[in-house]
Amino acid sequence: MSMQNNEPAAAGRNPMPPFEHRTALIYGSGRNIGREIAREFARRGARVAVADIDLAAANETVRLIAEAGGDATALQCDVMSNESVRETAAEAERRIGAIDILMNNAGILHSGNPEDFPMAEWERMISCNLLAMVRSIEFFMPKMIARGSGYIVNTASFAGLYPYAINRIPYAVSKAGVLSLTENLAIYLLPKGVRVSCLCPGPVMTDSPNSMKTFSGNVGLVGPGSHLRIKSQVETAKILADGMCAGRIVIPTHEEGLETLRQHAASPDEFIRAKIEAFSRGDHGKPSL
């Protein structure tokens, strides 16, 4: 069952109808934030296609959704393959119907000093974190425009909002691209009846650091700000779903992070110099528990 848009499209601020009876395809939902988002969408009544490169992880997400009384199906997908993304999209449509909500959540995170990242890793990071979204949007956007309804959600990061991630620069660059992609799509698609949002997680407790490859031996942790509290994946999923229902375009997990963004916007030069000074005195912006 596809979303219908009966309000004036030019307004572009309509809150999304409830999740009940909607279909959702989530790339990168086998574990961590993606898994909890899939579970939250299902709790709210959506039928969910769980896509992940790790089919066993996708099946586990489906099992958890089914145990809670939800409706989900698992799909294997390599988001760095044009063919795999399109095959997954078509199979999701075959299993659960026309996709109302497309969410691009797949991503990789590695650390290292910028001089130590090989070009191949830059290309891999951008392919997975940014171009994967373009691959799925290319498939679904014409369909959503044609029917005048749908929702595209992309996952960025606080690392793409303002500079601090000096030991994850390829990741930060890719996530800044995600934010720009989403905001520009919103300008184009909202008048056509297609909603667009960008989830911007700040510090969230995940197991991503356990699988993170490190390209330098002397890299310490840097974060978006010591004033930010680490949130749970469950909190993050609820923040996203609530933000979508409210019609928000940029959905940060930490509203207080927007003040830091405003400081950066007011004077990028001053912000960067202040960040250098903070790092020099040992304040690396590590969030609190």
VEXVEX-76968 format. One record per residue: x, y, z of N, C-alpha, C in turn; chain. Coordinates in Angstrom, 3 decimals. Last residue first. Example, Ala and Ser with C-alpha at 12.3 -4.5 7.8 and 13.67 -1.06 7.14 Angstrom:
BEGIN
12.850/-2.250/7.080/13.670/-1.060/7.140/12.900/0.030/7.870/A
13.190/-5.690/7.800/12.300/-4.500/7.800/13.200/-3.300/7.800/A
***
This chain:
BEGIN
29.040/9.081/28.985/28.113/7.950/29.046/26.800/8.373/29.687/A
30.143/11.717/26.771/29.962/11.115/28.096/28.968/9.981/28.014/A
32.542/11.972/24.018/31.224/12.101/24.640/31.180/11.391/25.987/A
35.487/13.811/23.492/34.928/12.488/23.761/33.582/12.637/24.489/A
36.969/15.995/22.607/35.536/15.928/22.331/34.901/14.587/22.589/A
39.558/16.192/23.407/39.306/15.571/22.111/37.825/15.324/21.849/A
41.584/18.153/25.016/40.133/18.001/24.915/39.799/17.497/23.519/A
44.302/18.689/25.074/43.828/17.354/25.451/42.336/17.159/25.458/A
45.200/20.990/24.048/45.156/20.919/25.522/44.549/19.607/26.014/A
44.934/20.537/21.351/46.292/20.726/21.895/46.317/20.645/23.410/A
42.184/20.483/20.971/42.934/19.242/20.823/44.312/19.362/21.474/A
41.689/23.240/21.339/41.110/22.255/22.257/41.858/20.935/22.183/A
43.047/24.335/19.145/43.475/24.679/20.504/42.947/23.666/21.515/A
41.556/23.267/17.047/42.989/22.981/17.145/43.482/23.227/18.562/A
39.103/24.485/17.635/39.210/23.022/17.693/40.679/22.603/17.798/A
39.686/27.150/17.159/39.306/26.733/18.511/39.416/25.222/18.674/A
40.132/27.032/14.424/41.235/27.401/15.311/40.939/27.001/16.755/A
37.536/26.329/13.571/38.671/25.432/13.311/39.835/25.751/14.233/A
36.063/28.578/14.415/35.710/27.240/14.896/36.900/26.300/14.738/A
37.214/30.653/12.959/37.318/30.656/14.418/37.036/29.273/14.989/A
36.456/29.776/10.351/37.859/29.980/10.721/38.041/29.916/12.230/A
33.616/29.718/10.411/34.384/28.485/10.241/35.836/28.633/10.658/A
31.379/31.281/12.074/32.764/31.606/11.705/33.562/30.314/11.589/A
28.745/30.313/11.974/28.985/31.734/12.247/30.396/32.154/11.850/A
28.978/27.575/11.632/28.446/28.376/10.529/28.754/29.859/10.724/A
29.915/26.821/14.165/30.750/26.610/12.984/30.295/27.489/11.829/A
27.689/27.488/15.691/28.978/28.126/15.965/29.911/27.986/14.764/A
25.805/25.744/14.635/25.611/27.175/14.468/26.913/27.934/14.709/A
26.876/23.315/15.508/26.774/23.575/14.074/26.604/25.068/13.801/A
26.484/23.626/18.224/27.845/23.539/17.707/27.864/23.819/16.215/A
23.707/23.522/18.196/24.364/24.756/18.631/25.815/24.778/18.170/A
23.226/20.929/17.445/22.912/21.977/16.484/23.519/23.309/16.885/A
23.668/19.333/19.600/24.729/19.413/18.606/24.481/20.500/17.568/A
21.334/19.247/20.960/22.338/20.184/21.441/23.512/20.316/20.478/A
19.968/17.153/19.800/19.584/18.509/19.417/20.636/19.532/19.848/A
21.090/14.299/18.609/21.381/15.178/19.741/21.068/16.612/19.315/A
20.432/13.127/16.263/20.121/12.375/17.481/20.296/13.234/18.722/A
18.831/15.177/13.791/19.996/14.827/14.614/19.565/14.011/15.825/A
17.500/15.259/10.845/17.085/14.695/12.130/18.329/14.303/12.928/A
16.310/17.309/8.381/17.542/16.910/9.074/17.170/16.501/10.488/A
13.435/17.327/8.043/14.355/16.965/6.964/15.685/16.500/7.554/A
10.383/16.308/9.622/11.694/16.943/9.677/12.582/16.457/8.528/A
7.792/15.389/9.999/8.126/16.025/8.744/9.478/16.710/8.736/A
7.113/13.917/12.171/6.991/15.371/12.317/7.355/16.114/11.033/A
7.778/11.392/11.355/6.360/11.686/11.548/6.116/13.190/11.667/A
10.570/11.690/11.444/9.894/11.464/10.164/8.416/11.803/10.274/A
10.941/11.934/14.203/11.294/13.039/13.315/10.632/12.909/11.954/A
10.159/9.394/15.051/9.400/10.568/15.499/9.678/11.763/14.589/A
12.172/7.881/13.816/10.769/7.658/13.464/9.907/8.845/13.872/A
14.526/8.949/15.080/14.325/8.995/13.634/12.841/8.889/13.284/A
14.052/8.386/17.782/14.257/9.777/17.353/14.013/9.910/15.855/A
13.983/5.594/17.668/12.762/6.330/18.023/12.869/7.792/17.601/A
16.655/5.031/17.010/15.579/4.599/16.115/14.287/5.363/16.399/A
17.968/6.080/19.278/18.227/6.625/17.948/17.102/6.278/16.975/A
17.110/4.422/21.331/16.787/5.850/21.357/16.904/6.453/19.962/A
18.330/2.059/20.412/16.875/2.129/20.532/16.413/3.583/20.559/A
21.019/2.644/20.649/20.467/2.425/19.315/18.944/2.513/19.328/A
21.590/5.283/23.063/21.435/3.886/22.664/20.892/3.813/21.238/A
24.093/7.885/23.233/22.732/7.383/23.248/22.691/5.938/22.772/A
26.348/9.718/25.109/26.197/8.568/24.220/24.777/8.012/24.354/A
25.948/13.234/25.213/25.815/11.950/25.886/25.680/10.840/24.848/A
28.130/15.999/24.758/27.134/15.087/24.202/27.149/13.758/24.939/A
30.207/17.487/25.604/28.905/17.830/26.172/27.810/16.887/25.690/A
32.398/16.837/24.140/32.286/16.188/25.448/30.956/16.500/26.126/A
32.030/16.213/20.681/31.892/17.147/21.801/31.674/16.426/23.113/A
32.593/14.367/18.694/31.903/15.607/18.311/31.705/16.600/19.446/A
35.972/13.026/19.211/34.520/12.979/19.130/33.914/14.331/18.835/A
38.716/10.796/18.771/38.198/12.159/18.810/36.694/12.091/18.585/A
41.083/8.518/19.999/39.681/8.785/19.726/39.396/10.282/19.780/A
44.297/8.383/18.333/43.426/8.399/19.501/42.007/8.753/19.097/A
46.743/6.642/16.604/45.475/7.371/16.489/44.669/7.245/17.771/A
49.125/5.455/15.798/49.139/6.467/16.853/47.870/7.300/16.857/A
49.157/3.756/13.641/49.391/3.187/14.962/49.278/4.177/16.095/A
46.684/3.656/11.060/47.802/4.315/11.732/47.936/3.753/13.138/A
44.457/2.405/10.135/45.574/2.521/9.201/46.788/3.213/9.812/A
42.167/0.094/11.345/42.974/1.260/11.674/44.222/1.276/10.803/A
38.786/-0.906/10.898/40.185/-1.073/10.514/40.933/0.220/10.829/A
36.285/-1.892/13.104/36.926/-0.766/12.431/38.400/-1.060/12.160/A
34.842/-3.605/14.556/35.168/-4.040/13.199/35.921/-2.962/12.426/A
34.487/-2.259/16.932/35.091/-3.592/16.979/35.513/-4.093/15.604/A
33.114/0.089/16.327/34.556/0.161/16.600/35.247/-1.198/16.625/A
30.411/-0.955/16.053/31.200/-0.594/14.872/32.695/-0.485/15.165/A
28.581/-1.554/17.947/29.790/-2.381/17.939/30.672/-2.075/16.733/A
27.397/1.517/19.552/27.311/0.418/18.588/28.565/-0.443/18.711/A
25.927/4.221/20.923/26.605/2.991/21.322/26.355/1.896/20.287/A
26.545/7.310/19.393/25.580/6.238/19.645/26.367/4.968/19.944/A
27.050/10.687/18.962/27.578/9.481/19.614/26.474/8.498/19.982/A
24.798/11.434/16.328/25.951/11.837/17.108/26.516/10.586/17.750/A
23.365/10.794/13.176/23.712/10.297/14.509/24.933/11.019/15.075/A
21.127/12.102/11.311/22.505/12.495/11.645/22.826/12.005/13.051/A
19.077/11.259/8.674/19.401/10.942/10.057/20.864/11.285/10.297/A
17.311/13.169/6.535/18.682/12.731/6.794/18.841/12.498/8.289/A
14.533/12.778/4.270/15.115/13.087/5.576/16.534/12.551/5.656/A
11.862/13.605/2.119/13.281/13.271/2.232/13.753/13.663/3.626/A
8.915/12.817/0.208/9.578/13.334/1.396/11.018/12.831/1.466/A
7.370/13.825/-2.667/8.274/12.803/-2.110/9.043/13.415/-0.944/A
5.931/15.808/-3.914/5.223/14.901/-3.023/6.065/13.817/-2.408/A
7.321/17.687/-5.260/6.761/16.603/-6.074/6.028/15.570/-5.216/A
8.437/19.328/-3.370/7.331/19.854/-4.175/6.659/18.812/-5.054/A
10.458/17.456/-2.464/9.311/17.810/-1.628/8.166/18.427/-2.433/A
12.542/17.261/-4.402/11.493/16.250/-4.324/10.283/16.642/-3.489/A
14.345/19.468/-4.294/13.810/18.999/-5.578/12.556/18.149/-5.414/A
14.946/19.733/-1.617/14.485/20.901/-2.365/13.804/20.468/-3.657/A
15.842/17.131/-1.105/14.637/17.632/-0.447/14.067/18.832/-1.187/A
18.215/16.989/-2.531/17.081/16.181/-2.969/15.775/16.681/-2.353/A
19.724/18.685/-0.887/19.405/19.106/-2.247/18.256/18.294/-2.844/A
19.844/17.110/1.434/19.236/18.436/1.480/18.863/18.929/0.084/A
21.135/14.754/0.500/19.793/14.710/1.065/19.120/16.074/1.025/A
23.658/15.658/-0.399/22.765/14.906/-1.284/21.329/14.990/-0.787/A
24.648/16.744/2.003/24.401/17.601/0.850/23.445/16.933/-0.136/A
24.838/14.369/3.544/24.006/15.486/3.986/23.662/16.408/2.823/A
26.648/12.896/2.004/25.299/12.374/2.243/24.361/13.505/2.659/A
28.941/14.485/2.201/28.294/14.298/0.905/26.874/13.789/1.042/A
29.515/14.066/4.835/29.163/15.425/4.413/28.474/15.375/3.057/A
30.193/11.383/4.608/28.969/11.732/5.311/28.554/13.176/5.053/A
32.617/11.501/3.212/31.489/10.766/2.630/30.177/11.167/3.298/A
34.152/12.982/5.041/33.889/13.511/3.699/32.677/12.815/3.080/A
34.253/11.204/7.195/33.620/12.509/7.354/33.255/13.111/6.003/A
35.694/9.064/6.025/34.336/8.856/6.535/33.591/10.184/6.630/A
38.155/10.331/5.510/37.358/9.776/4.406/35.903/9.537/4.808/A
38.850/11.091/8.273/38.519/12.091/7.257/37.776/11.490/6.055/A
39.285/10.284/10.912/38.302/9.566/10.087/37.887/10.458/8.915/A
40.768/11.882/12.495/41.287/10.535/12.269/40.310/9.656/11.492/A
39.312/14.212/12.647/40.592/14.270/11.944/41.202/12.894/11.721/A
36.531/15.219/13.003/36.912/13.814/12.828/38.231/13.692/12.067/A
35.708/17.808/12.993/36.362/17.335/14.215/37.011/15.978/13.987/A
33.543/20.071/11.384/34.839/19.379/11.423/35.319/19.050/12.835/A
30.050/19.127/11.010/31.085/20.116/11.316/32.404/19.385/11.546/A
28.585/17.062/9.729/27.966/18.347/10.040/28.990/19.447/10.270/A
29.780/14.634/9.468/29.518/15.362/8.236/28.912/16.728/8.461/A
29.840/13.710/12.027/31.136/13.925/11.368/30.976/14.651/10.038/A
27.246/13.159/12.586/27.747/14.448/13.056/29.101/14.753/12.413/A
26.010/11.623/9.556/26.719/11.556/10.833/27.047/12.975/11.276/A
23.527/10.011/7.679/24.799/10.736/7.639/25.480/10.564/8.994/A
21.298/8.024/6.013/22.020/8.170/7.276/23.344/8.860/7.041/A
18.260/8.970/4.395/19.686/8.658/4.315/20.335/8.872/5.680/A
15.159/8.200/3.055/15.881/8.527/4.287/17.326/8.068/4.144/A
12.378/9.039/1.197/13.779/8.631/1.114/14.488/9.112/2.377/A
9.122/8.160/0.482/9.989/8.750/1.502/11.384/8.171/1.329/A
6.118/8.908/-1.409/7.278/8.107/-1.034/8.146/8.862/-0.050/A
4.410/10.240/-4.316/4.500/9.884/-2.896/5.722/9.013/-2.666/A
3.859/10.412/-7.036/3.681/11.594/-6.184/3.708/11.300/-4.708/A
4.354/8.490/-8.869/3.125/8.335/-8.088/2.894/9.484/-7.109/A
6.702/9.512/-10.010/5.569/9.172/-10.877/4.275/9.045/-10.084/A
8.417/9.715/-7.829/7.975/10.932/-8.514/6.720/10.647/-9.332/A
8.783/7.002/-7.309/8.141/7.841/-6.305/7.633/9.140/-6.928/A
10.100/6.220/-9.649/8.832/5.600/-9.288/8.070/6.455/-8.281/A
12.479/7.722/-9.597/11.498/7.925/-10.679/10.125/7.341/-10.349/A
13.643/6.677/-7.096/13.185/8.059/-7.241/12.206/8.247/-8.401/A
14.607/4.013/-7.194/13.294/4.309/-6.626/12.773/5.713/-6.911/A
17.114/3.969/-8.532/16.082/2.975/-8.828/14.700/3.462/-8.403/A
18.522/6.082/-7.431/18.343/6.036/-8.884/17.222/5.079/-9.266/A
18.667/5.252/-4.796/17.793/6.382/-5.134/17.515/6.402/-6.631/A
20.598/3.238/-4.980/19.215/2.890/-4.645/18.248/4.002/-5.005/A
22.867/4.752/-5.806/22.442/3.555/-6.545/20.976/3.210/-6.244/A
23.144/6.699/-3.871/22.799/7.116/-5.234/22.268/5.923/-6.027/A
23.991/5.071/-1.795/22.704/5.764/-1.697/22.225/6.214/-3.071/A
26.469/4.307/-2.683/25.445/3.274/-2.480/24.060/3.893/-2.402/A
27.925/6.649/-2.564/27.419/6.226/-3.869/26.398/5.096/-3.758/A
28.404/6.756/0.348/27.715/7.793/-0.417/27.102/7.261/-1.711/A
29.551/4.486/1.493/28.847/5.434/2.349/28.024/6.464/1.584/A
30.738/2.967/-0.623/29.803/2.355/0.326/28.936/3.395/1.030/A
32.292/4.817/-2.065/31.374/3.919/-2.756/30.318/3.367/-1.821/A
33.814/5.973/-0.046/32.849/6.809/-0.763/31.844/5.943/-1.516/A
35.333/3.733/0.738/34.507/4.449/1.702/33.427/5.270/0.990/A
36.692/3.059/-1.634/35.783/2.097/-1.013/34.817/2.798/-0.059/A
38.248/5.342/-2.036/37.267/4.945/-3.053/36.226/3.987/-2.463/A
39.857/5.277/0.275/39.012/6.437/-0.024/37.891/6.033/-0.984/A
41.133/2.844/-0.224/40.217/2.941/0.913/39.317/4.169/0.787/A
42.708/3.438/-2.414/41.691/2.393/-2.543/40.676/2.460/-1.412/A
44.509/5.276/-1.378/43.460/5.735/-2.297/42.345/4.701/-2.434/A
45.110/4.727/2.149/45.386/4.489/0.727/44.220/4.951/-0.138/A
45.837/6.832/4.803/44.733/6.187/4.092/45.112/5.968/2.636/A
47.886/8.307/5.885/48.027/6.854/5.876/46.901/6.123/5.154/A
47.317/10.954/6.019/48.407/10.572/5.127/48.563/9.062/5.006/A
45.278/11.065/7.973/44.936/11.215/6.555/46.049/10.795/5.607/A
45.398/8.376/10.357/45.821/9.712/9.949/45.619/9.858/8.447/A
42.409/6.455/11.015/43.810/6.602/10.639/44.128/8.052/10.343/A
39.615/4.170/10.743/40.338/5.294/11.330/41.785/5.303/10.858/A
36.381/3.519/9.242/37.761/3.166/9.561/38.477/4.395/10.086/A
33.234/2.335/8.568/33.957/3.331/9.354/35.340/2.798/9.675/A
30.550/2.060/6.221/31.748/1.530/6.856/32.502/2.672/7.522/A
26.998/1.418/5.741/28.190/2.263/5.794/29.352/1.540/6.450/A
23.511/1.645/5.067/24.755/0.886/5.019/25.953/1.839/5.053/A
21.161/3.033/4.887/21.851/3.071/6.168/23.186/2.339/6.151/A
18.593/4.356/3.317/19.979/4.011/3.016/20.805/4.165/4.282/A
15.271/3.476/2.936/16.281/3.988/3.858/17.643/3.439/3.488/A
12.241/4.235/1.538/13.568/3.734/1.210/14.541/4.335/2.209/A
8.938/3.580/1.862/10.065/4.191/2.568/11.346/3.491/2.141/A
7.298/2.241/0.007/6.930/3.568/0.476/8.125/4.303/1.074/A
7.586/0.156/-2.700/8.279/0.622/-1.495/7.870/2.057/-1.174/A
5.158/-2.224/-3.627/5.814/-0.943/-3.913/6.376/-0.357/-2.624/A
5.727/-5.473/-2.012/4.989/-4.475/-2.765/5.794/-3.205/-2.994/A
7.182/-7.485/-0.857/6.322/-6.693/0.032/5.544/-5.591/-0.691/A
8.427/-8.993/-2.970/8.001/-9.627/-1.712/6.991/-8.801/-0.926/A
8.943/-7.274/-5.065/8.227/-8.522/-5.337/7.659/-9.115/-4.052/A
10.410/-5.293/-3.791/9.106/-4.958/-4.358/8.280/-6.223/-4.600/A
12.678/-6.832/-3.229/11.894/-6.259/-2.134/10.496/-5.893/-2.620/A
13.593/-7.325/-5.808/13.119/-8.445/-4.987/12.291/-7.948/-3.808/A
14.357/-4.747/-6.596/13.304/-5.447/-7.331/12.728/-6.607/-6.517/A
16.406/-4.247/-4.714/15.239/-3.369/-4.810/14.071/-4.083/-5.487/A
18.217/-6.274/-5.364/17.601/-6.243/-4.036/16.341/-5.392/-4.053/A
18.948/-5.481/-7.929/18.302/-6.781/-7.731/17.584/-6.837/-6.384/A
20.157/-3.013/-7.329/18.952/-3.043/-8.151/18.214/-4.375/-7.994/A
22.334/-3.857/-5.776/21.375/-2.893/-5.237/20.070/-2.958/-6.016/A
23.685/-5.537/-7.595/23.135/-6.081/-6.361/22.083/-5.150/-5.760/A
24.458/-3.719/-9.618/23.568/-4.841/-9.927/22.907/-5.376/-8.670/A
26.215/-2.009/-8.268/25.005/-1.488/-8.906/23.983/-2.598/-9.122/A
27.703/-2.663/-5.248/27.439/-3.229/-6.572/26.143/-2.669/-7.121/A
27.827/-1.854/-2.712/28.841/-1.304/-3.603/28.732/-1.858/-5.021/A
25.971/-3.247/-1.270/25.580/-1.908/-1.719/26.636/-1.252/-2.603/A
24.990/-6.354/-1.587/26.267/-5.651/-1.561/26.015/-4.265/-2.127/A
22.523/-8.107/0.199/22.856/-7.075/-0.769/24.253/-6.532/-0.524/A
19.880/-10.334/0.949/21.326/-10.098/0.939/21.654/-9.080/-0.139/A
17.000/-9.912/2.973/17.605/-9.909/1.656/19.101/-9.675/1.793/A
14.114/-10.943/4.827/15.555/-10.698/4.755/16.063/-10.814/3.329/A
11.126/-9.359/5.987/11.781/-10.344/5.135/13.243/-9.953/4.976/A
8.448/-8.924/8.383/9.722/-8.554/7.760/10.247/-9.697/6.911/A
6.219/-7.812/10.708/6.275/-8.447/9.385/7.555/-7.986/8.689/A
5.880/-8.477/14.290/6.010/-7.669/13.088/6.160/-8.500/11.828/A
5.898/-9.736/16.728/4.637/-9.663/16.013/4.675/-8.843/14.745/A
8.303/-10.151/17.850/7.522/-9.044/18.404/6.203/-8.845/17.670/A
9.297/-12.134/16.243/9.014/-12.451/17.652/8.141/-11.390/18.302/A
9.794/-10.645/13.925/8.707/-11.632/13.943/8.315/-12.003/15.368/A
12.030/-9.167/14.739/10.798/-8.476/14.354/9.605/-9.429/14.429/A
13.859/-11.215/15.158/13.484/-10.347/16.275/12.188/-9.603/15.979/A
14.055/-12.239/12.534/13.579/-13.093/13.634/13.095/-12.248/14.809/A
15.146/-10.059/11.181/13.797/-10.519/10.834/13.219/-11.375/11.950/A
17.678/-10.050/12.374/16.796/-8.892/12.514/15.352/-9.284/12.227/A
18.550/-12.519/11.426/18.389/-12.328/12.864/17.496/-11.112/13.136/A
18.725/-12.048/8.700/17.758/-13.030/9.187/17.515/-12.893/10.680/A
20.857/-10.236/8.723/19.538/-9.797/8.266/18.452/-10.746/8.754/A
22.886/-11.956/9.572/22.506/-10.825/10.421/21.131/-10.303/10.029/A
22.960/-13.659/7.361/22.653/-14.212/8.682/22.214/-13.100/9.639/A
23.752/-11.941/5.319/22.394/-12.478/5.303/22.007/-13.059/6.658/A
25.432/-9.182/5.104/25.477/-10.355/5.969/24.056/-10.905/6.095/A
24.620/-7.032/3.683/25.597/-7.911/3.040/25.730/-9.219/3.806/A
21.068/-6.554/3.865/22.405/-6.440/4.449/23.345/-7.377/3.696/A
17.758/-5.502/4.365/18.824/-5.806/3.402/20.181/-5.587/4.037/A
14.590/-6.203/5.123/15.870/-6.017/5.804/16.979/-6.451/4.850/A
11.598/-4.772/4.597/12.588/-5.591/3.909/13.952/-5.235/4.488/A
8.681/-4.603/6.566/10.071/-4.198/6.392/10.869/-5.235/5.605/A
5.700/-2.948/7.028/6.285/-4.191/6.536/7.693/-3.850/6.088/A
4.911/-0.992/9.977/5.412/-1.120/8.610/5.809/-2.563/8.306/A
4.126/-0.600/12.633/3.176/-1.157/11.686/3.643/-1.309/10.259/A
5.868/0.065/14.578/4.878/1.088/14.226/3.965/0.652/13.086/A
7.533/-2.070/14.599/6.690/-1.852/15.774/5.568/-0.865/15.468/A
8.860/-1.579/12.178/7.930/-2.703/12.268/7.000/-2.552/13.468/A
10.427/0.615/12.927/9.455/0.761/11.833/8.405/-0.347/11.916/A
11.940/-0.687/14.931/11.054/0.434/15.277/9.998/0.655/14.196/A
13.374/-2.583/13.474/12.465/-3.037/14.532/11.473/-1.934/14.898/A
14.862/-0.900/11.814/13.940/-1.876/11.231/12.916/-2.342/12.259/A
16.329/0.409/13.805/15.405/1.176/12.966/14.389/0.240/12.322/A
17.856/-1.694/14.771/16.872/-1.072/15.659/15.883/-0.211/14.884/A
19.433/-2.229/12.481/18.545/-3.262/13.042/17.463/-2.617/13.905/A
20.837/0.188/12.199/19.923/-0.270/11.161/18.950/-1.312/11.662/A
22.471/0.256/14.474/21.381/1.222/14.335/20.359/0.744/13.303/A
23.235/-3.263/14.593/23.445/-1.904/15.086/22.232/-0.996/14.845/A
22.354/-5.172/11.601/22.854/-5.012/12.978/22.891/-3.531/13.331/A
21.137/-5.145/9.143/21.401/-6.439/9.773/21.853/-6.343/11.219/A
20.632/-3.048/7.485/19.807/-3.174/8.693/19.983/-4.523/9.371/A
21.345/-2.012/4.887/22.228/-1.925/6.044/21.465/-2.017/7.347/A
18.458/-0.609/3.553/19.782/-1.134/3.244/20.691/-0.935/4.458/A
15.216/-1.204/3.975/16.330/-0.580/4.690/17.615/-1.294/4.313/A
12.083/-0.501/2.820/13.304/-1.237/2.484/14.466/-0.495/3.133/A
8.732/-0.690/3.823/10.036/-0.045/4.000/11.151/-1.005/3.608/A
5.321/0.158/3.475/6.408/-0.781/3.202/7.728/-0.035/3.279/A
2.567/0.720/5.723/3.589/1.183/4.791/4.609/0.060/4.567/A
0.765/0.013/7.691/0.454/-0.385/6.309/1.449/0.155/5.290/A
1.866/2.565/9.821/0.991/1.412/9.633/0.620/1.239/8.167/A
3.173/4.922/10.162/3.907/3.834/9.513/3.011/2.646/9.175/A
1.125/7.863/9.417/1.655/6.805/10.282/2.321/5.684/9.487/A
2.365/10.393/7.070/1.308/9.585/7.681/1.919/8.493/8.565/A
4.629/13.074/7.819/4.385/11.788/7.181/3.212/11.088/7.854/A
3.623/16.492/7.536/4.146/15.365/8.310/3.785/14.058/7.616/A
4.514/18.703/4.942/3.502/17.807/5.479/4.151/16.733/6.335/A
6.000/20.575/3.702/6.211/20.433/5.138/5.205/19.476/5.766/A
5.532/21.331/1.067/6.737/20.579/1.362/7.004/20.343/2.834/A
3.862/23.029/-0.441/4.148/23.335/0.957/5.393/22.611/1.421/A
3.456/21.945/-2.919/4.406/23.044/-2.809/4.753/23.355/-1.364/A
1.428/20.058/-2.759/2.811/19.604/-2.759/3.783/20.721/-2.503/A
-1.364/20.133/-0.712/-0.605/20.888/-1.711/0.862/20.541/-1.646/A
-2.272/16.675/0.011/-2.102/18.066/0.364/-1.348/18.786/-0.729/A
-2.289/14.036/-0.680/-3.430/14.810/-1.118/-3.326/16.282/-0.752/A
-0.521/11.407/-1.367/-0.234/12.791/-1.010/-1.353/13.664/-1.556/A
-0.258/8.126/-0.082/-0.919/9.071/-0.970/-0.663/10.480/-0.465/A
1.899/5.352/-0.003/1.440/6.584/0.607/0.800/7.471/-0.446/A
0.763/2.076/-0.977/1.641/3.225/-1.109/1.030/4.451/-0.461/A
0.851/-1.186/0.000/0.000/0.000/0.000/0.884/1.232/0.000/A
***
